[in-house]
Amino acid sequence: MLKIKKGDTVKVIAGKDKDKEGKVIAVNAKKNTVTVEGINMVTKHTKPSMANQAGGIVQQEGPIDVSNVMYVHKGAATRVGFKMDGDKKVRFAKSTGEVID
């Protein structure tokens, strides 16, 4: 189980987009990667199709390893842990100890 979910705000801590923040668009648990809005932009050459008549060169987000991002809680990057809340497993911010969801 990954500590980052779709919709979370994360901060990049390594790589060419270091110190940038964005919202998680997609999570791939098998490959341990996340796709973040506006981060790790790659150029992709697309063929013309029914959806995209012109084709051409498109800018889109590429996946980043989950170890290179940190969850942002109340404006600060923090580590994420799991704890039991009654009979339910919940994520919590290690810096404040507050439950995230």
Secondary structure as UniProt FT lines:
FT   TURN            6..7
FT   STRAND          9..12
FT   TURN            16..19
FT   STRAND          21..28
FT   TURN            29..32
FT   STRAND          33..36
FT   TURN            37..38
FT   STRAND          41..46
FT   STRAND          56..61
FT   STRAND          63..65
FT   HELIX           66..68
FT   STRAND          69..73
FT   TURN            74..75
FT   STRAND          76..78
FT   STRAND          80..85
FT   TURN            86..87
FT   STRAND          88..93
FT   TURN            94..96
//
